[in-house]
């Protein structure tokens, strides 16, 4: 149990995540060739040619999207800065970010290598989405809910092979979930037990009691995550919240790192200010001042362009 178990779990699940990221690509390219090309004369790699023929060129742009600039450059820059500033206080970084590595070199090499590997995996996810778009643009299930893309693609592309690949893909998805959940349960329960329960509630408790409290907190964390995911079912909205929320803790962290004059009072004031500005005011102001929500000067949005081919 504990940290050692989390490490082994993440190692095994990490291999599954890499497999998940590339499993659909060769099968999808092959399906494109079989459906829209000549399987007798064209190989699997010819699927890339068919992909470019069937998908509009603006889908391959890094900045801007077919929706008419949903992700302009300033949005990407702001998103990147949010990630860079807030990532240092995300709970799982206490475990994987070097807080428990044997040496500093191990922490740095492992963390940087892992982060870049994950970025390469995200390229595989984007490529899979393009393949599915070219192959299954007329699928009604995907049209109704774009978040179903991965599941429908796994069933339609991998299912015909009858080799258990759909089950393997499901196992990979569950592994990806477990590799995050086990780390969050371990780190957050440890933070609550050591920094709250042991510090303020019962400093003289036995170790068994601390372990029990940690287990209870771990369950509550998972239940809370499920409730949150059901409340915000839009995946991109969840991603934005995951990047915005750590900001309220990141500000005191960076102040403490680079300013010797930082105090406990300053940290609490910074925490309170960030919470109010980032999360309270955006919700409270429109409720308190009804006209504010309808004011055209503060309701400007990017134009959304819909293309039907």
C-alpha positions as CSV (number, residue, x, y, z in Angstrom):
1,X,0.0,0.0,0.0
2,X,0.9,3.7,0.2
3,X,3.3,5.5,-2.1
4,X,5.1,2.3,-3.3
5,X,1.8,0.9,-4.5
6,X,0.9,4.1,-6.2
7,X,4.3,4.1,-8.1
8,X,3.8,0.5,-9.3
9,X,0.2,1.2,-10.3
10,X,1.2,4.3,-12.2
11,X,4.0,2.4,-14.0
12,X,1.7,-0.3,-15.2
13,X,-1.2,2.0,-16.1
14,X,1.2,4.4,-17.8
15,X,2.1,1.6,-20.3
16,X,-1.6,1.1,-20.9
17,X,-2.1,4.9,-21.5
18,X,0.6,4.8,-24.2
19,X,-1.1,1.8,-25.8
20,X,-4.4,3.6,-25.6
21,X,-2.9,6.6,-27.4
22,X,-1.8,4.7,-30.5
23,X,-4.1,1.7,-30.7
24,X,-6.7,3.3,-32.9
25,X,-4.3,4.9,-35.4
26,X,-3.2,2.0,-37.6
27,X,-6.6,0.4,-37.5
28,X,-8.2,3.7,-38.4
29,X,-5.9,4.3,-41.3
30,X,-6.5,0.8,-42.6
31,X,-10.2,1.4,-42.3
32,X,-9.9,4.6,-44.3
33,X,-8.1,2.7,-47.1
34,X,-10.7,-0.1,-47.1
35,X,-13.6,2.2,-47.2
36,X,-12.5,5.1,-49.4
37,X,-9.4,3.7,-51.3
38,X,-8.2,0.6,-53.0
39,X,-7.2,-2.0,-50.5
40,X,-5.5,-4.1,-53.2
41,X,-3.0,-1.4,-54.3
42,X,-2.8,0.9,-51.3
43,X,-1.1,0.3,-48.0
44,X,-2.1,1.4,-44.5
45,X,0.1,4.6,-44.7
46,X,-2.0,5.7,-47.7
47,X,-4.7,6.4,-45.1
48,X,-2.9,9.7,-44.4
49,X,-3.5,10.7,-48.0
50,X,-7.2,9.8,-47.8
51,X,-7.3,11.7,-44.4
52,X,-6.2,14.9,-46.1
53,X,-8.6,14.4,-49.0
54,X,-11.6,13.9,-46.7
55,X,-10.9,16.5,-43.9
56,X,-10.8,20.2,-44.5
57,X,-7.4,21.8,-44.3
58,X,-8.4,24.1,-41.5
59,X,-8.8,21.1,-39.2
60,X,-5.0,20.7,-39.3
61,X,-4.2,24.2,-38.1
62,X,-2.7,24.6,-34.6
63,X,-4.1,28.1,-34.0
64,X,-7.8,28.5,-34.7
65,X,-10.3,25.8,-35.5
66,X,-13.0,25.0,-38.0
67,X,-15.4,26.7,-35.5
68,X,-14.0,30.1,-36.5
69,X,-11.2,30.9,-34.1
70,X,-12.4,29.1,-31.0
71,X,-8.8,28.9,-29.9
72,X,-7.0,32.0,-31.0
73,X,-3.4,32.7,-30.2
74,X,-4.1,34.8,-27.1
75,X,-6.3,32.1,-25.7
76,X,-3.6,29.4,-26.1
77,X,-1.0,31.7,-24.5
78,X,-3.3,32.4,-21.5
79,X,-4.1,28.7,-21.2
80,X,-0.4,27.8,-21.3
81,X,0.5,30.4,-18.6
82,X,-2.3,29.1,-16.4
83,X,-0.8,25.6,-16.7
84,X,2.8,26.7,-16.0
85,X,1.9,28.8,-13.0
86,X,-0.5,26.4,-11.4
87,X,1.0,23.0,-12.1
88,X,3.4,23.2,-9.2
89,X,0.6,22.9,-6.6
90,X,-1.4,20.2,-8.3
91,X,-1.6,17.4,-5.6
92,X,-0.2,14.6,-7.7
93,X,3.1,16.5,-8.2
94,X,3.9,15.9,-4.5
95,X,4.4,12.2,-5.5
96,X,5.5,12.4,-9.1
97,X,7.1,15.8,-9.1
98,X,10.1,14.9,-7.0
99,X,8.7,15.1,-3.5
100,X,9.5,11.5,-2.9
101,X,12.2,10.7,-5.5
102,X,15.5,9.3,-4.1
103,X,17.6,11.9,-5.9
104,X,17.1,15.3,-7.5
105,X,18.3,13.9,-10.8
106,X,15.8,11.1,-10.7
107,X,13.0,13.6,-10.0
108,X,14.0,16.0,-12.8
109,X,14.6,13.3,-15.5
110,X,11.6,11.3,-14.6
111,X,9.2,14.3,-14.4
112,X,10.4,16.1,-17.6
113,X,10.6,12.8,-19.5
114,X,7.1,11.8,-18.4
115,X,5.6,15.2,-19.2
116,X,7.0,15.2,-22.7
117,X,5.9,11.6,-23.3
118,X,2.4,12.7,-22.3
119,X,2.5,15.5,-24.8
120,X,3.5,13.0,-27.5
121,X,0.5,10.9,-26.5
122,X,-1.8,13.9,-26.9
123,X,-0.6,14.1,-30.6
124,X,-1.9,10.5,-30.9
125,X,-5.2,11.5,-29.5
126,X,-5.6,14.4,-31.9
127,X,-4.6,12.2,-34.9
128,X,-7.2,9.7,-33.8
129,X,-9.9,12.3,-33.7
130,X,-9.0,13.4,-37.3
131,X,-9.2,9.8,-38.5
132,X,-12.5,9.3,-36.8
133,X,-13.8,12.6,-38.4
134,X,-12.8,11.4,-41.8
135,X,-14.2,7.9,-41.3
136,X,-17.3,8.5,-39.3
137,X,-18.5,12.1,-39.9
138,X,-22.0,10.8,-40.6
139,X,-22.3,8.8,-37.4
140,X,-25.4,10.0,-35.5
141,X,-24.1,9.0,-32.0
142,X,-21.1,11.2,-32.4
143,X,-23.1,14.0,-33.9
144,X,-25.4,14.0,-30.9
145,X,-22.5,14.0,-28.4
146,X,-18.9,14.6,-29.5
147,X,-17.6,13.1,-26.2
148,X,-18.7,9.7,-27.5
149,X,-16.1,9.8,-30.2
150,X,-13.6,7.5,-28.5
151,X,-16.1,4.9,-27.5
152,X,-17.9,4.7,-30.9
153,X,-14.6,4.6,-32.7
154,X,-13.3,1.8,-30.6
155,X,-16.4,-0.2,-31.2
156,X,-16.7,0.5,-34.9
157,X,-13.0,0.3,-35.8
158,X,-11.6,-2.3,-33.5
159,X,-14.7,-4.5,-33.1
160,X,-14.6,-6.1,-36.5
161,X,-11.2,-7.6,-35.8
162,X,-12.8,-9.8,-33.1
163,X,-9.6,-10.0,-31.1
164,X,-10.7,-8.5,-27.9
165,X,-9.3,-5.1,-28.8
166,X,-12.5,-3.2,-27.7
167,X,-12.1,-4.8,-24.3
168,X,-8.4,-3.9,-24.3
169,X,-9.3,-0.3,-25.1
170,X,-11.7,-0.2,-22.3
171,X,-9.1,-1.6,-20.0
172,X,-6.7,1.1,-21.1
173,X,-9.3,3.8,-20.3
174,X,-9.9,2.4,-16.9
175,X,-6.1,2.2,-16.4
176,X,-5.8,5.9,-17.3
177,X,-8.4,6.7,-14.7
178,X,-6.8,4.5,-12.0
179,X,-3.4,6.0,-12.5
180,X,-4.8,9.4,-11.6
181,X,-7.3,8.3,-8.9
182,X,-4.8,6.3,-6.8
183,X,-2.4,9.3,-6.7
184,X,-5.1,11.8,-5.8
185,X,-6.4,9.5,-3.0
186,X,-3.0,9.0,-1.6
187,X,-1.7,12.5,-1.7
188,X,-4.9,14.4,-0.7
189,X,-5.7,12.0,2.2
190,X,-2.1,12.4,3.4
191,X,-2.4,16.2,3.2
192,X,-5.7,16.2,5.2
193,X,-4.5,13.8,7.8
194,X,-1.1,15.3,8.4
195,X,-1.9,19.0,8.0
196,X,-5.4,19.1,9.5
197,X,-6.4,16.1,11.5
198,X,-3.0,15.4,13.2
199,X,-2.2,19.1,13.5
200,X,-5.5,20.5,14.9
201,X,-8.0,17.7,15.6
202,X,-6.1,14.9,17.4
203,X,-2.3,15.3,17.5
204,X,-1.8,12.3,19.9
205,X,-3.8,9.7,17.9
206,X,-2.4,6.3,17.1
207,X,-1.1,5.5,13.6
208,X,-4.1,3.1,13.0
209,X,-6.5,6.0,13.5
210,X,-4.6,8.2,11.1
211,X,-4.7,5.4,8.5
212,X,-8.5,5.0,9.0
213,X,-9.1,8.7,8.6
214,X,-6.9,8.7,5.5
215,X,-9.0,5.8,4.0
216,X,-12.2,7.7,4.7
217,X,-10.9,10.9,3.1
218,X,-9.7,8.8,0.1
219,X,-13.3,7.5,-0.4
220,X,-14.7,11.0,0.0
221,X,-12.3,12.3,-2.7
222,X,-13.4,9.7,-5.2
223,X,-17.1,10.3,-4.4
224,X,-16.5,14.1,-4.8
225,X,-14.8,13.5,-8.1
226,X,-17.7,11.5,-9.4
227,X,-20.3,14.1,-8.3
228,X,-18.2,16.9,-9.9
229,X,-17.8,15.0,-13.2
230,X,-21.6,14.4,-13.3
231,X,-22.2,18.1,-12.6
232,X,-19.7,19.3,-15.3
233,X,-20.0,16.6,-18.0
234,X,-18.3,18.8,-20.7
235,X,-14.7,17.5,-20.8
236,X,-13.2,20.8,-21.9
237,X,-15.0,22.7,-19.1
238,X,-13.5,20.2,-16.6
239,X,-10.0,20.8,-18.1
240,X,-10.4,24.6,-17.7
241,X,-11.5,24.3,-14.1
242,X,-8.6,21.9,-13.4
243,X,-6.2,24.6,-14.7
244,X,-7.9,27.5,-13.0
245,X,-8.4,26.1,-9.5
246,X,-4.7,25.6,-8.6
247,X,-4.1,29.3,-9.2
248,X,-5.4,30.3,-5.8
249,X,-2.7,28.1,-4.2
250,X,0.0,28.8,-6.8
251,X,0.2,32.5,-5.9
252,X,1.4,31.9,-2.3
253,X,3.7,29.1,-3.5
254,X,5.6,31.3,-5.9
255,X,5.6,34.2,-3.4
256,X,7.2,31.9,-0.8
257,X,9.7,30.6,-3.3
258,X,11.1,34.0,-4.5
259,X,10.2,36.6,-1.8
260,X,11.8,36.2,1.7
261,X,9.4,38.9,3.0
262,X,6.4,36.6,2.4
263,X,4.5,35.8,5.7
264,X,1.7,33.5,6.7
265,X,-0.7,36.5,6.7
266,X,0.4,37.4,3.2
267,X,-0.3,33.8,2.0
268,X,-3.8,33.8,3.5
269,X,-4.6,37.2,2.0
270,X,-3.3,36.1,-1.4
271,X,-5.4,32.9,-1.2
272,X,-8.5,34.9,-0.3
273,X,-8.0,37.5,-3.0
274,X,-7.4,34.9,-5.7
275,X,-10.5,32.9,-4.6
276,X,-12.7,36.0,-4.7
277,X,-11.4,37.3,-8.1
278,X,-11.2,34.0,-9.9
279,X,-14.3,32.2,-8.6
280,X,-16.6,34.3,-6.4
281,X,-17.0,37.5,-8.3
282,X,-17.6,35.9,-11.8
283,X,-20.6,34.1,-10.2
284,X,-21.8,36.6,-7.6
285,X,-21.7,39.8,-9.7
286,X,-24.2,38.7,-12.4
287,X,-26.5,37.5,-9.7
288,X,-26.2,40.8,-7.7
289,X,-26.4,43.1,-10.7
290,X,-28.8,41.6,-13.2
291,X,-28.0,44.1,-15.9
292,X,-24.4,43.2,-15.9
293,X,-25.1,39.7,-17.4
294,X,-26.8,41.4,-20.3
295,X,-24.4,44.2,-20.9
296,X,-23.1,43.9,-24.5
297,X,-19.8,45.5,-23.6
298,X,-18.8,42.6,-21.3
299,X,-20.5,39.9,-23.3
300,X,-18.3,40.0,-26.4
301,X,-17.5,36.6,-27.8
302,X,-15.6,35.2,-30.8
303,X,-17.7,34.7,-33.9
304,X,-18.7,31.1,-34.4
305,X,-18.6,29.9,-38.0
306,X,-20.4,26.7,-38.9
307,X,-19.4,24.9,-42.1
308,X,-21.5,22.2,-43.6
309,X,-19.9,20.0,-46.2
